Amino acid sequence: LDNDLTPLRTELYARMGKSDEAMANLKTEIERNPANTGNRIQYAGMLMNQERFDDAIAQYDAVLKAEPNNETALFNMAAVYKNRAVKAQMAERAKQQADRKYQPDESYMKDLGTSADYFVKLRQNFKYRDDLTVLEQLANIYEVRREKGRVKEIIMELEALREKYANDRKYYQIMEGVYARNGMEDKAKEMEQTLGTMK
């Protein structure tokens, strides 16, 4: 019974602004019952919010060892690797702005590649195959990694989904951005015009 109250107790602590207590509560429950993937996912999310990326990765990894197709863990593992990469990328940009001769360390590209791998695995689940958020993340990762062939593939996949998302503003916003970032100004303008006609 006590184990059933863990999510409720954790949420209560979080709402009261007691995230340390919430995390301690979850950590205790994980130690008591390491097989409870729900507690691990909740704990990992809190770790990720604190930018404790390595600790979050360890928790999601434990979930995926037990449940290799856990959708929440796959998505969040992709997100945590991307977030860690973005933080490193921003730090490198700051160094480069402070010193124009500085050669940025692009080792964060490996994390972006790992993030893409988890998004690709998530897409093996039919529910996420055509998910706009996942496709947008993949497009962005491939753009940053300068993987032009993969960017082109994602654009073609997105274009094939136009009918499915014909009334979805998010689709046109994503396509406008993808087209603009990839030098396809006419198509970006078309998306912008379509958005202008939508409510």
C-alpha positions as CSV (number, residue, x, y, z in Angstrom):
1,L,0.0,0.0,0.0
2,D,2.8,2.4,0.9
3,N,4.3,1.9,-2.6
4,D,1.0,2.9,-4.2
5,L,1.2,6.2,-2.4
6,T,4.7,7.1,-3.7
7,P,3.5,9.0,-6.8
8,L,0.9,10.9,-4.7
9,R,3.4,11.7,-1.9
10,T,6.0,12.8,-4.5
11,E,3.5,15.1,-6.3
12,L,2.4,16.6,-3.0
13,Y,6.0,17.4,-2.0
14,A,6.6,18.9,-5.5
15,R,3.5,21.1,-5.3
16,M,4.6,22.3,-1.9
17,G,8.0,23.3,-3.4
18,K,9.8,20.6,-1.6
19,S,11.5,19.0,-4.5
20,D,14.4,17.7,-2.3
21,E,11.9,15.8,-0.2
22,A,10.2,14.5,-3.3
23,M,13.4,13.3,-4.7
24,A,14.5,11.7,-1.4
25,N,11.2,9.9,-1.2
26,L,11.6,8.5,-4.7
27,K,15.2,7.5,-4.2
28,T,14.2,5.6,-1.0
29,E,11.4,3.9,-2.9
30,I,13.7,2.9,-5.8
31,E,16.2,1.5,-3.3
32,R,13.4,-0.5,-1.7
33,N,11.9,-1.6,-5.0
34,P,14.3,-1.2,-7.9
35,A,12.0,-3.0,-10.3
36,N,9.4,-0.2,-10.1
37,T,10.0,1.6,-13.4
38,G,7.4,4.3,-12.7
39,N,9.3,5.6,-9.8
40,R,12.5,5.5,-11.8
41,I,10.9,7.5,-14.6
42,Q,9.5,10.1,-12.2
43,Y,12.9,10.4,-10.4
44,A,14.8,10.7,-13.7
45,G,12.5,13.5,-14.8
46,M,13.3,15.4,-11.7
47,L,17.0,14.8,-12.1
48,M,16.7,16.0,-15.7
49,N,15.0,19.2,-14.5
50,Q,17.9,19.9,-12.3
51,E,20.3,19.3,-15.2
52,R,21.7,16.2,-13.5
53,F,21.9,14.6,-16.9
54,D,24.3,11.6,-16.1
55,D,22.1,10.6,-13.1
56,A,18.9,10.9,-15.2
57,I,20.5,8.7,-18.0
58,A,21.4,6.1,-15.4
59,Q,17.8,5.9,-14.2
60,Y,16.3,5.8,-17.8
61,D,18.9,3.2,-18.7
62,A,17.7,1.0,-15.8
63,V,14.1,1.4,-17.0
64,L,15.1,0.4,-20.6
65,K,17.0,-2.6,-19.4
66,A,13.8,-3.9,-17.7
67,E,11.4,-2.6,-20.4
68,P,13.3,-2.0,-23.7
69,N,10.3,-0.5,-25.4
70,N,9.1,1.8,-22.6
71,E,7.9,4.8,-24.6
72,T,8.3,7.4,-21.8
73,A,11.9,6.2,-21.1
74,L,12.8,6.2,-24.8
75,F,11.5,9.7,-25.4
76,N,13.0,11.1,-22.2
77,M,16.3,9.4,-22.9
78,A,16.4,11.1,-26.3
79,A,15.5,14.4,-24.6
80,V,18.1,14.1,-21.9
81,Y,20.9,13.4,-24.4
82,K,19.7,16.3,-26.5
83,N,19.5,18.6,-23.5
84,R,23.0,17.7,-22.4
85,A,24.3,18.4,-25.9
86,V,22.5,21.7,-26.1
87,K,24.0,22.8,-22.8
88,A,27.5,21.8,-24.0
89,Q,26.9,23.5,-27.4
90,M,25.9,26.8,-25.6
91,A,29.0,26.7,-23.5
92,E,31.2,26.3,-26.5
93,R,29.4,29.1,-28.3
94,A,30.0,31.4,-25.3
95,K,33.7,30.5,-25.4
96,Q,33.8,31.2,-29.1
97,Q,32.1,34.6,-28.7
98,A,34.6,35.6,-25.9
99,D,37.5,34.5,-28.1
100,R,37.1,34.5,-31.9
101,K,40.2,32.3,-32.3
102,Y,38.7,29.6,-30.0
103,Q,38.1,26.3,-31.8
104,P,34.9,24.9,-30.4
105,D,34.9,21.3,-29.0
106,E,32.1,19.6,-30.8
107,S,32.1,16.4,-28.7
108,Y,28.4,17.2,-27.9
109,M,27.7,15.9,-31.4
110,K,28.0,12.4,-30.0
111,D,25.2,13.1,-27.6
112,L,23.1,14.4,-30.4
113,G,23.7,11.2,-32.3
114,T,22.7,9.2,-29.3
115,S,19.5,11.3,-28.9
116,A,18.6,10.6,-32.5
117,D,19.1,6.9,-32.0
118,Y,16.6,6.9,-29.2
119,F,14.1,8.9,-31.2
120,V,14.5,6.5,-34.1
121,K,13.9,3.6,-31.8
122,L,10.8,5.3,-30.4
123,R,9.5,5.7,-34.0
124,Q,9.5,1.9,-34.3
125,N,6.4,2.1,-32.2
126,F,3.5,2.8,-34.6
127,K,2.1,5.4,-32.3
128,Y,5.3,7.6,-32.7
129,R,6.0,6.8,-36.4
130,D,4.5,10.0,-37.6
131,D,4.7,12.0,-34.4
132,L,5.4,15.7,-35.3
133,T,7.5,16.4,-32.1
134,V,9.7,13.4,-32.7
135,L,10.2,14.2,-36.4
136,E,10.9,17.9,-35.6
137,Q,13.5,16.8,-33.1
138,L,15.2,14.5,-35.6
139,A,15.2,17.2,-38.2
140,N,16.9,19.6,-35.8
141,I,19.5,17.0,-34.7
142,Y,20.4,16.1,-38.2
143,E,20.7,19.8,-39.2
144,V,23.0,20.5,-36.3
145,R,25.0,17.3,-37.1
146,R,25.2,18.4,-40.8
147,E,23.7,15.1,-41.9
148,K,22.2,16.5,-45.1
149,G,21.0,13.1,-46.4
150,R,19.0,12.4,-43.2
151,V,17.6,15.9,-43.2
152,K,16.4,15.4,-46.7
153,E,14.8,12.1,-45.7
154,I,13.0,13.7,-42.8
155,I,11.7,16.5,-45.0
156,M,10.3,14.0,-47.4
157,E,8.6,12.1,-44.6
158,L,7.2,15.3,-43.3
159,E,5.9,16.4,-46.7
160,A,4.2,13.0,-47.1
161,L,2.3,13.7,-43.9
162,R,0.8,17.0,-45.1
163,E,-2.6,15.5,-45.8
164,K,-2.7,13.8,-42.4
165,Y,-1.9,17.1,-40.6
166,A,-3.8,19.4,-43.1
167,N,-5.6,21.2,-40.3
168,D,-2.8,21.2,-37.7
169,R,-1.0,24.6,-37.3
170,K,1.9,22.9,-35.6
171,Y,2.7,20.9,-38.8
172,Y,2.9,24.2,-40.9
173,Q,5.0,25.9,-38.2
174,I,7.4,23.0,-38.2
175,M,7.6,22.8,-41.9
176,E,8.1,26.6,-42.2
177,G,11.1,26.3,-39.8
178,V,12.6,23.3,-41.5
179,Y,12.3,24.8,-45.0
180,A,13.7,28.1,-43.8
181,R,16.7,26.5,-42.1
182,N,17.5,24.4,-45.2
183,G,17.4,27.2,-47.8
184,M,14.0,26.3,-49.2
185,E,12.6,29.9,-49.1
186,D,9.7,29.4,-51.5
187,K,8.3,26.4,-49.5
188,A,8.9,28.3,-46.2
189,K,6.9,31.2,-47.6
190,E,4.1,28.8,-48.7
191,M,3.9,27.4,-45.2
192,E,3.8,31.0,-43.7
193,Q,1.0,31.9,-46.1
194,T,-1.0,28.7,-45.2
195,L,-0.6,29.6,-41.5
196,G,-1.9,33.0,-42.2
197,T,-5.1,31.6,-43.6
198,M,-5.7,29.2,-40.6
199,K,-7.6,30.2,-37.5
